């Protein structure tokens, strides 16, 4: 299985799901992680909030630079010691008498710092001011738009006034582990499906309706009702409210019929608002067939579910 590097913020959010009472096995299965990774993250980041995790990551990043400089210096020192030992071996030709050791020493000495070079303990040159301000925005935006890739994040940064290079955005996202997993190829049906008893060959033959549920940022539930034509892929109605009852759905359906005409069939899920007796009776009186999919099989109402997914991602 391909390994995915996750950002610290993503790990904290996964650990918080366990605090809400969800089982560890369910979290690991839904997030496609192993239980070993979950408990390893819990031992390292357990009890931390996002600010503390960000501070820990900054400290680790700051400590990595001195370690690299120290390793480079030790490597140069060891190489010089080896070169000097070769020249001091018994029987080794003196300088000027042989070219092998002299060439080796000259090669090693050319890599040592000379007068005028920047000392090793000097502070690193600071990043340009634009990059220093841009990198926090690159890390922040995926939290608000987790489904966008580096190209769309670059476009959003340019719309905010930053001079964002998409290659820079891609590099920073890779370093922070913020890549979006590639979209899997869509699986096509292999033959006729029992969930589509009426194929929409023309307009107003089959319409599909559904409900989208979500929660507002300040709390409280939000619901959206939509009605689409399966043949034309056209949205005839969309309505959002705190609550949508069967009477509301029926009123929206009647308004859409007055504007676009009556369909032959309406495909729907098994929500109580869509299979209420008042709606079923009204459809029967007006000669409109109701096609209710099997419970627990939303893919049989594929056109409405596809629209609902795109609508949820856009809003």
PyMOL commands that set and color helices and strands:
alter all, ss='L'
color gray80, all
select helices_A, chain A and resi 8-19+24-31+35-45+50-87+100-109+129-144+150-159+166-176+246-260+277-285+298-314
alter helices_A, ss='H'
color red, helices_A
select strands_A, chain A and resi 206-215+221-229+234-241+265-268+289-292
alter strands_A, ss='S'
color yellow, strands_A
deselect
rebuild
show_as cartoon
